[in-house]
């Protein structure tokens, strides 16, 4: 893990965690780094996981795995048009010509 030492020490002192005191108490700099930058590290890990999941989702959608399935309760769709009725255009024409 590479980090800028000056910024790390400045950020550590800003949250009142002296790196020298941390080391003297038996800690290591990796633990301190993870403690100081916890929010940023979690955000980066979350964004990476979301990007990977989105890539898998897009790949699956591209294969056609998400195509709608027929209704198992009624596999044969019915014809919903009425053959012997009157059309809306004809109905409006008749209504407009009446007095």
N, C-alpha and C positions, 0 to 999 in steps of 0.2 A: 504494500500500500504506500503510495507516494503522496505526500502532502507538503505544503509549504510550511517550513518550520516557523517562520516569523508569524504567519497568520495563525497557526495552531497555538503558539504560546500566547499571542495576543487574545485569541478567543477564549483560551483556558483562563487567563487572568480576568477576562471580562465576566466570567461566571464564577469567579472567586475560587478557582481550582488551580493551585500552584503546581506546575508539573514537577518541580524539584521536590516539593513536599510529597507529592503523590509517589514518586519513585522511592523516596526515603522510607515511606510507609509500606513498601513491598509491592506496590502496583507496577504495571508496565505502561508504556506509552500507547500501546494498542488499546488497552482497556480505557484509558483516558480519552483517546480519540473517539472511540465508540460512545462514550458517555457524553462528550461535548457535542458531537455531530449526530446524535441519535435520530432526531427528527429528519434531518436531510437524508441519512442512510435509509430510513424506513420509506421515505417518499420515493427515493430512487428505486428501491426494491419493488415497491408497489407499482410504479410506472412501468418497470420492466416486465412484471408479471401480467399486467393488463395488456401490454403490447403483444406479449406472446399469446395470450388467450385470444386477443382480437385477430391475430394472424391465423390461428387455428380455426377460428370461427369463419373468417373469410375464405380460407381454403376449403372448408366443408361446404360452405354456401356455393362456392364455385363448382364443386363436383355435382351439385344437384341433390345433395342429401336432404335438403330441406323442402323438397317439392311437396305440395299438398297431397295428402293421401285421400282416396275416395272414402265416403262415409260407409262404414261397415254395416250400419243398420239399414241403409237404403243404397245398395251398390249401383242400381240402375237409375240414373237421373230421369225424372219425368219431364215431359214436355209441358211447359206452363203457359204456352200461348193458346188463346181461345180462337178457334177457327170460324165459328159461326156467329161471333159477336160483331158489334159495330165499332169502328175505329174512333179514336178521340177526335181526329180531324173531321170525320163525317158528322160526329155528334155536335161539334162546334159550328160547323157549317149549317146544319139544320136549325140550331138554336139561333143563329144570327139571321136566318131568313124568315123566322117566325115573327109575326106581329101581334 
